[in-house]
Amino acid sequence: MKQFITLILLSLALLVPSFAAEESAFSGRSKSLFLSVEETPSKVYVGQVFSIKLKAIVANDKIDALSNTFSNASGVEVLNPQNPWERSRDNTYYNTFYFKINSKSVVMPRLSVSLIDRQEALESEVIALNTPSQLIQLKADPFFSNVIAQSLTVNKYKTTTFDAKNVIVVLEIEATGANLKDFALSGAPKSGIDSFSDNGTSQKIYYYAILPNYQKSFDFTYFDLTSNKFNKIALPMTIESDEVSTQLGLNPKESIFEFYKTVGYGVLAFIFFIILLRRRKWYYFVISLIFLALFFLDQNPLNNAKLKSNSTIRILPMDRSTVFFTNDKILDIEKLGERDNYIKILLPDGKIGWTERENIIKN
């Protein structure tokens, strides 16, 4: 009996390694997804947009796609979490993800990549992304725009009258390798980004700021990654009156030329009326009437209109422009210009803005 039991135990001892070897071999054959980090920065500034490049080796030709899932992140944003993987050669795929760290207390996410076939996950692999070894918080600066960029340029800007005490500055700013969407200035409380675009290689914004009309310069800084220092941009605030511009223009009522022209019409009408009284010729009466008519027409009565209640008044004539005023009742306004589907109007309080054409009621 002892010999029989010994024989059974010996057989089991011989079979266990065999089963283990078979299971190991099966497990090795089933794993077909391998992830690795190709490029990652060692130094990153808080607020900076940076990239991490990953590689995936897929030993399976029968898949439709690779899907991404980020988890367990803290203090960091993944800017393109669903960016598709690009096949390079054979079964090698690459992907570049962009991140923005918002504080020094950060936990980088874990990335889970799954092989998808017919909308089902066949296999998943998880990789932990390491926090950059140097994480730097830039010093506070009252002129700092919060932008960290490889390059930044102000393509164009314009300063125009907003009301009796303020002007509005509108800038078109373009940057590469930047967090341009974070552009903000603590010294300009009435300000913001009117539009943002990103074509993959560069970003562009239209930024506006309403400032007191005695301010002579618009100054801000950004951190330049190429030179590793703050760069300052100073723009002189010179009021312009280009009515063709898509930005705000001066109120033509406030133009010195318009003032002299109106006075001239009135003076000429009066002079020819005096001549009429002395010489009593009918054509002096006609000339006096013409200048009098021009005087009244110059007051733009034909441009007087009403603004529907609950109409939105925008900084710029574009759909995504910032709304700075909404009226709760019908207002008497004056039309100053047109641009596509927008009318530039003068509000009763002296402010100038743009509203949709459908909001205007003709007198």
C-alpha positions as CSV (number, residue, x, y, z in Angstrom):
1,M,0.0,0.0,0.0
2,K,2.8,2.4,0.9
3,Q,4.5,1.7,-2.4
4,F,1.2,2.5,-4.2
5,I,0.8,5.8,-2.4
6,T,4.4,6.7,-3.0
7,L,3.9,6.0,-6.7
8,I,0.9,8.3,-7.0
9,L,2.7,11.1,-5.2
10,L,5.7,10.8,-7.4
11,S,3.4,10.9,-10.5
12,L,1.7,14.1,-9.3
13,A,5.1,15.7,-8.6
14,L,6.2,15.0,-12.1
15,L,2.9,16.3,-13.6
16,V,2.8,19.7,-11.7
17,P,5.9,21.1,-13.5
18,S,4.5,19.9,-16.8
19,F,1.2,21.7,-16.2
20,A,3.0,24.8,-15.0
21,A,5.2,24.8,-18.1
22,E,2.2,24.4,-20.4
23,E,0.3,27.2,-18.5
24,S,3.4,29.5,-18.8
25,A,3.7,28.7,-22.5
26,F,0.0,29.4,-23.0
27,S,0.3,32.7,-21.1
28,G,3.3,33.8,-23.2
29,R,1.4,33.1,-26.4
30,S,-1.7,35.0,-25.3
31,K,0.2,38.3,-24.5
32,S,0.3,40.3,-27.7
33,L,0.4,43.9,-26.6
34,F,3.6,45.6,-25.2
35,L,3.8,49.3,-24.2
36,S,6.8,51.5,-23.6
37,V,7.6,55.2,-23.2
38,E,9.8,56.5,-26.0
39,E,10.2,60.2,-25.1
40,T,9.4,62.1,-21.9
41,P,10.7,65.4,-20.6
42,S,12.8,65.6,-17.4
43,K,12.0,69.3,-16.7
44,V,8.5,70.8,-16.8
45,Y,7.1,74.2,-15.7
46,V,3.7,74.3,-13.9
47,G,1.2,75.4,-16.6
48,Q,3.4,74.2,-19.5
49,V,2.1,72.0,-22.3
50,F,4.4,69.1,-22.8
51,S,4.3,65.8,-24.7
52,I,5.1,62.2,-23.9
53,K,5.6,59.8,-26.8
54,L,4.7,56.1,-26.5
55,K,5.2,53.0,-28.5
56,A,3.0,49.9,-28.8
57,I,4.0,46.6,-30.3
58,V,1.0,44.5,-31.2
59,A,1.5,40.9,-32.1
60,N,-2.0,40.5,-33.5
61,D,-3.0,41.4,-37.0
62,K,-6.7,40.9,-36.4
63,I,-7.6,44.1,-34.6
64,D,-9.6,47.1,-35.7
65,A,-8.1,49.8,-33.4
66,L,-6.3,50.6,-30.1
67,S,-8.3,52.5,-27.5
68,N,-7.0,54.7,-24.6
69,T,-8.2,55.1,-21.0
70,F,-6.4,57.4,-18.6
71,S,-7.0,57.0,-14.8
72,N,-5.8,57.9,-11.3
73,A,-4.5,61.4,-12.4
74,S,-4.3,64.4,-10.0
75,G,-3.2,67.9,-10.8
76,V,-2.7,67.2,-14.5
77,E,-4.8,67.5,-17.6
78,V,-4.6,65.1,-20.6
79,L,-5.3,67.4,-23.6
80,N,-5.8,64.7,-26.2
81,P,-6.8,61.5,-24.4
82,Q,-8.4,59.9,-27.4
83,N,-5.6,60.7,-29.9
84,P,-5.5,57.7,-32.3
85,W,-2.4,55.5,-32.6
86,E,-0.5,55.6,-35.9
87,R,1.0,52.5,-37.3
88,S,4.6,52.8,-38.3
89,R,5.8,49.5,-39.7
90,D,5.1,45.9,-39.1
91,N,3.1,45.8,-35.9
92,T,4.6,48.9,-34.3
93,Y,2.3,51.9,-33.3
94,Y,3.2,55.3,-32.0
95,N,1.2,58.0,-30.1
96,T,2.0,61.4,-28.7
97,F,-0.1,62.6,-25.8
98,Y,-0.1,66.2,-24.5
99,F,-0.3,67.1,-20.8
100,K,-0.6,70.2,-18.7
101,I,0.4,70.1,-15.1
102,N,-1.6,72.6,-12.9
103,S,0.2,72.3,-9.6
104,K,3.3,70.9,-8.0
105,S,1.2,68.3,-6.2
106,V,0.7,66.1,-9.2
107,V,0.1,62.4,-9.8
108,M,0.6,61.4,-13.4
109,P,-2.1,59.1,-14.9
110,R,-2.0,55.5,-15.7
111,L,-2.7,54.7,-19.3
112,S,-4.6,51.5,-20.3
113,V,-4.5,50.6,-23.9
114,S,-6.9,47.9,-25.3
115,L,-6.9,46.0,-28.5
116,I,-10.3,46.3,-30.1
117,D,-11.8,43.9,-32.6
118,R,-15.5,44.2,-33.6
119,Q,-16.1,46.7,-30.8
120,E,-14.8,44.3,-28.2
121,A,-11.6,44.5,-26.1
122,L,-9.4,41.5,-26.7
123,E,-6.6,42.4,-24.4
124,S,-5.4,45.4,-22.3
125,E,-2.1,46.6,-21.1
126,V,-1.4,49.3,-18.4
127,I,1.6,51.6,-18.2
128,A,2.3,54.1,-15.5
129,L,3.6,57.5,-16.6
130,N,6.3,59.0,-14.4
131,T,6.2,62.6,-13.1
132,P,9.0,64.8,-14.5
133,S,12.0,64.8,-12.2
134,Q,12.1,68.6,-12.2
135,L,8.8,70.4,-11.7
136,I,9.2,74.1,-11.5
137,Q,6.7,76.8,-10.4
138,L,7.4,80.2,-12.0
139,K,7.6,83.2,-9.8
140,A,4.5,85.5,-9.6
141,D,4.7,88.5,-11.9
142,P,1.9,91.2,-12.2
143,F,2.4,91.4,-16.0
144,F,2.6,87.6,-16.5
145,S,0.0,86.3,-18.9
146,N,0.2,82.7,-17.7
147,V,1.5,81.7,-21.1
148,I,4.5,79.4,-21.5
149,A,5.5,79.0,-25.1
150,Q,8.2,78.0,-27.6
151,S,7.4,81.2,-29.5
152,L,4.7,83.9,-29.3
153,T,3.9,86.9,-31.6
154,V,1.3,89.6,-31.6
155,N,0.1,89.5,-35.3
156,K,-2.0,92.7,-35.0
157,Y,-3.8,94.8,-32.4
158,K,-6.1,97.7,-32.3
159,T,-7.1,100.3,-29.7
160,T,-10.5,102.0,-30.0
161,T,-12.9,104.0,-27.9
162,F,-15.3,101.9,-25.8
163,D,-17.1,104.7,-23.8
164,A,-16.3,108.1,-22.4
165,K,-13.8,106.8,-19.9
166,N,-12.4,103.6,-21.4
167,V,-10.8,102.2,-24.5
168,I,-10.8,98.6,-25.7
169,V,-7.7,96.8,-26.9
170,V,-8.1,93.8,-29.2
171,L,-5.1,91.6,-30.0
172,E,-4.5,88.7,-32.4
173,I,-1.9,86.5,-30.7
174,E,-0.3,83.4,-32.2
175,A,2.0,80.9,-30.4
176,T,3.6,77.5,-30.8
177,G,4.1,74.9,-28.1
178,A,2.0,77.0,-25.8
179,N,-0.9,77.0,-23.3
180,L,-2.3,80.1,-25.1
181,K,-5.8,79.3,-23.9
182,D,-4.7,80.3,-20.4
183,F,-3.9,83.9,-21.5
184,A,-5.1,86.2,-18.7
185,L,-3.9,89.4,-17.0
186,S,-4.6,90.3,-13.4
187,G,-4.3,94.0,-14.2
188,A,-7.2,93.9,-16.7
189,P,-10.4,92.7,-14.9
190,K,-12.6,93.4,-17.9
191,S,-10.9,91.2,-20.4
192,G,-11.0,87.7,-21.9
193,I,-10.5,85.5,-24.9
194,D,-13.0,86.1,-27.7
195,S,-12.0,83.2,-29.9
196,F,-9.5,80.3,-29.8
197,S,-8.2,78.1,-32.6
198,D,-5.6,75.2,-32.6
199,N,-4.3,73.7,-35.9
200,G,-2.0,71.2,-34.2
201,T,1.2,73.1,-34.7
202,S,0.2,76.6,-33.5
203,Q,-2.6,78.2,-31.5
204,K,-4.3,81.6,-32.1
205,I,-6.5,83.8,-29.9
206,Y,-8.3,87.1,-30.1
207,Y,-8.0,88.7,-26.7
208,Y,-9.7,91.9,-25.6
209,A,-9.2,94.2,-22.6
210,I,-11.2,97.2,-21.5
211,L,-8.8,99.7,-20.0
212,P,-8.9,103.4,-18.8
213,N,-8.4,105.8,-21.6
214,Y,-5.4,107.5,-19.8
215,Q,-3.3,104.3,-20.0
216,K,-0.6,104.8,-22.6
217,S,0.8,101.2,-23.0
218,F,-0.5,97.7,-22.9
219,D,2.2,95.4,-21.4
220,F,2.4,91.7,-20.7
221,T,5.0,89.0,-20.3
222,Y,5.2,85.3,-21.3
223,F,7.8,82.7,-20.5
224,D,9.9,81.7,-23.5
225,L,11.0,78.1,-23.4
226,T,13.7,78.6,-26.1
227,S,15.5,81.3,-24.1
228,N,14.3,80.0,-20.7
229,K,13.3,83.5,-19.5
230,F,10.4,86.0,-19.4
231,N,9.9,88.1,-22.5
232,K,8.0,91.4,-22.2
233,I,5.8,92.8,-24.9
234,A,4.8,96.5,-24.8
235,L,2.2,97.9,-27.2
236,P,1.6,101.6,-27.4
237,M,-2.1,102.4,-27.0
238,T,-2.9,104.7,-30.0
239,I,-6.6,105.2,-30.7
240,E,-7.5,104.3,-34.3
241,S,-10.7,104.9,-36.3
242,D,-10.6,102.3,-39.1
243,E,-14.2,101.6,-39.7
244,V,-13.5,98.8,-42.1
245,S,-11.9,96.8,-39.3
246,T,-13.8,93.9,-37.8
247,Q,-13.0,95.3,-34.4
248,L,-14.6,98.2,-32.7
249,G,-14.2,101.6,-34.3
250,L,-14.5,105.2,-33.0
251,N,-17.9,106.7,-32.6
252,P,-18.1,109.0,-35.7
253,K,-20.1,111.5,-33.6
254,E,-16.9,112.1,-31.6
255,S,-14.7,112.8,-34.7
256,I,-13.4,116.3,-34.8
257,F,-13.9,116.3,-38.6
258,E,-17.6,115.4,-38.1
259,F,-17.9,118.2,-35.6
260,Y,-16.5,120.8,-38.0
261,K,-18.5,119.5,-40.9
262,T,-21.8,119.8,-38.9
263,V,-20.9,123.4,-37.7
264,G,-20.0,124.3,-41.3
265,Y,-23.4,123.2,-42.7
266,G,-25.1,125.3,-40.0
267,V,-23.0,128.4,-40.6
268,L,-23.4,128.3,-44.4
269,A,-27.2,127.8,-44.0
270,F,-27.3,130.9,-41.8
271,I,-25.0,133.0,-44.1
272,F,-27.1,132.3,-47.2
273,F,-30.3,133.1,-45.2
274,I,-28.8,136.5,-44.2
275,I,-27.9,137.1,-47.9
276,L,-31.5,136.1,-48.8
277,L,-32.9,138.8,-46.5
278,R,-30.7,141.5,-48.0
279,R,-30.9,140.6,-51.7
280,R,-34.2,138.7,-51.8
281,K,-33.2,136.3,-54.6
282,W,-35.0,133.0,-54.7
283,Y,-31.8,130.9,-55.4
284,Y,-30.3,132.1,-52.1
285,F,-33.3,130.6,-50.4
286,V,-32.7,127.3,-52.2
287,I,-29.0,127.3,-51.2
288,S,-29.9,128.0,-47.6
289,L,-32.4,125.2,-47.6
290,I,-29.8,122.7,-49.0
291,F,-27.3,123.5,-46.3
292,L,-30.0,123.4,-43.7
293,A,-31.1,119.9,-44.9
294,L,-27.5,118.7,-44.9
295,F,-27.1,120.0,-41.3
296,F,-30.1,117.9,-40.2
297,L,-29.2,114.9,-42.2
298,D,-25.7,115.0,-40.7
299,Q,-27.4,114.3,-37.3
300,N,-28.1,110.8,-38.8
301,P,-31.8,110.7,-38.2
302,L,-32.0,107.9,-40.8
303,N,-29.7,105.8,-38.6
304,N,-31.8,106.1,-35.5
305,A,-33.4,102.7,-34.6
306,K,-34.6,100.7,-31.7
307,L,-33.0,97.6,-30.2
308,K,-35.3,94.7,-29.3
309,S,-35.4,93.7,-25.6
310,N,-33.1,90.8,-24.5
311,S,-30.7,91.5,-27.4
312,T,-27.0,90.6,-26.9
313,I,-24.3,93.2,-27.5
314,R,-20.9,91.7,-28.4
315,I,-17.4,93.1,-28.3
316,L,-16.7,91.9,-31.8
317,P,-18.9,91.0,-34.8
318,M,-18.6,87.2,-34.5
319,D,-20.8,84.5,-33.0
320,R,-18.3,83.4,-30.3
321,S,-17.5,87.0,-29.2
322,T,-17.9,88.0,-25.6
323,V,-21.3,89.4,-24.7
324,F,-20.8,92.6,-22.5
325,F,-24.4,93.8,-22.4
326,T,-28.0,92.4,-22.6
327,N,-30.9,94.9,-22.5
328,D,-34.0,94.1,-20.5
329,K,-36.2,96.6,-22.5
330,I,-36.4,98.3,-25.9
331,L,-33.7,100.9,-26.3
332,D,-33.3,103.8,-28.7
333,I,-29.9,103.3,-30.5
334,E,-28.0,104.6,-33.4
335,K,-26.5,102.5,-36.2
336,L,-22.8,103.2,-36.8
337,G,-21.8,100.5,-39.3
338,E,-22.4,97.0,-40.7
339,R,-20.3,93.9,-41.0
340,D,-21.8,90.7,-42.5
341,N,-24.8,89.8,-40.3
342,Y,-23.9,92.3,-37.5
343,I,-24.8,96.0,-37.0
344,K,-22.5,98.3,-35.0
345,I,-24.6,100.4,-32.6
346,L,-24.2,103.3,-30.2
347,L,-26.1,102.6,-26.9
348,P,-27.8,105.4,-24.9
349,D,-25.0,105.2,-22.3
350,G,-22.3,105.9,-25.0
351,K,-21.0,102.3,-25.3
352,I,-20.4,100.9,-28.7
353,G,-20.9,97.2,-29.7
354,W,-22.2,94.7,-32.2
355,T,-25.5,93.0,-32.4
356,E,-27.2,90.7,-34.9
357,R,-29.2,92.4,-37.7
358,E,-32.4,90.8,-36.6
359,N,-32.3,92.6,-33.2
360,I,-32.7,96.0,-34.9
361,I,-36.2,97.6,-35.2
362,K,-36.3,100.4,-37.8
363,N,-38.1,103.6,-36.8
